[in-house]
Amino acid sequence: MPEYRKIAGYQAPVYVVDGARTPFLKARSGPGAFTAADLAAAAGRPLLARLASMVSAESFDHVILGNVMAGPSEANIARVASLRLGFGKGVPAFTVHRNCASGMQAVDSAALEISTGRADLILAGGTEAMSHAPVLWSPQMAGWLGELYKASGAGKAEAISKLRPSMLKPVIGLLQGLTDPIVGLNMGQTAEELAHRFGITRQQMDQFAMESHMGLARAQDEKRLVEIAPVFDSRGNAYEADDGVRRDSSMESLARLKPAFDKPFGAVTAGNSAQITDGAAWLALASERAVEKYRLPVLAAIRHTRWAGVPPELMGLGPANAMALLLADMEMGSEKIGWWEINEAFAAQVLAVMKAFADPGYVLEETGVAQSFAPIPRDKLNEAGGAICVGHPVGASGARIILRLIHTLHKNNSQFGVASLCIGGGQGGAMLVERVTA
């Protein structure tokens, strides 16, 4: 059993003054209309336009962007995005990578800079174009190409003769990236592990997935997703809403889907898993000094962030550990949390987290926290759906759920909320957010 070590929250107030995101667009056939940098720029423009009358882009201290799969043409994608957004050469930018929680890591990194007095204004968020994930050559093919490149004259013919059809088989970067290199399991297989360990049935997973779709459909119908800024492609086509929602989702239709990761006996399917998606989200963070100096609006305060490690084969449990540590640090009970956002990597994973978090034995054994937490009410979780219907562009989801949580707190007149994600490789992250009113 680990020894619990209390960690203090941020040293000084860190405020969210505004935020925006693109629609999350489901990957279909081939690369989508936008690269990750395109999406980051599209999400940032309306946000900066709203702030322009109060503060210029040049007044920001940093741009921090979470991203997992940037291609070689978008190296240090935070800098690429910041220059495209007009921050100018004088505003530094850096990219962070913590797998599925990269967007939350960007916000945490920004909050640490601000709370320690090293910065006053930071644009932080995440972006990912999963449909643009690279298709790679095997090491054998790469070696052959190198030999061919170096050869000359008769040597080229000899090098060409060494080419074998098996060397032409591509390596799908997305599939490789979603497989843990330590335990050799893909993320869906880790969800199957959790379903078995916690006795979660296929029916429970499908029910959760259907509720997620219905939540997003209601939010769209009620026009609650005010954080979304439309994007336009080079042909003038407009993308205005998350397009992964299945309004006709039913228990019957979900039951017809076959297991995707443990064939034929598993219970995790494409229907109760997160979608492969493209999207970006930003939050503008400010110190108390910057809020007063520029007379900025304030939506919320970031109070604390906690990170935790779990076995890679049980990576989906990360939020249970991180949330328990977060609340223990702040000496809070879970009943004080009005709303929760837990990223829906898999229905089985979120359901397992809810069981583990409410189990004092699990919490004590895995985190050292000797505290019981009340169960997370299903009707206080992911009010507008989650990654099962919205999608999970891995670099962006952490920023999206924080921004969505803030709007949910305002809509429901609630004070505190927690945003949390599981992280490929065996980690969890959780952030405590407090609604602020003028």
DAGIPE-V944509 format. One record per run of one state. SS is the DSSP state (helix for helix, strand for strand, loop for the rest). FROM is the first residue (numbers start at 1). TO is the last residue. If there is no record, write none. Layout:
SS;FROM;TO
SS;FROM;TO
This chain:
loop;1;13
strand;14;22
loop;23;24
strand;25;26
loop;27;35
helix;36;51
loop;52;56
helix;57;59
loop;60;61
strand;62;66
loop;67;71
helix;72;74
loop;75;76
helix;77;84
loop;85;91
strand;92;96
loop;97;98
helix;99;115
loop;116;120
strand;121;129
helix;130;132
loop;133;134
strand;135;136
loop;137;138
helix;139;150
loop;151;153
helix;154;161
loop;162;164
helix;165;168
loop;169;170
strand;171;172
helix;173;177
loop;178;178
strand;179;179
loop;180;185
strand;186;186
helix;187;198
loop;199;201
helix;202;221
loop;222;227
strand;228;229
loop;230;230
strand;231;232
loop;233;237
strand;238;239
loop;240;250
helix;251;255
loop;256;269
helix;270;272
strand;273;273
loop;274;276
strand;277;287
helix;288;294
loop;295;299
strand;300;309
loop;310;311
helix;312;329
loop;330;333
helix;334;336
loop;337;338
strand;339;342
loop;343;345
strand;346;346
helix;347;357
loop;358;359
helix;360;367
loop;368;377
helix;378;380
strand;381;381
loop;382;386
helix;387;390
loop;391;396
helix;397;411
loop;412;415
strand;416;423
loop;424;426
strand;427;435
loop;436;438
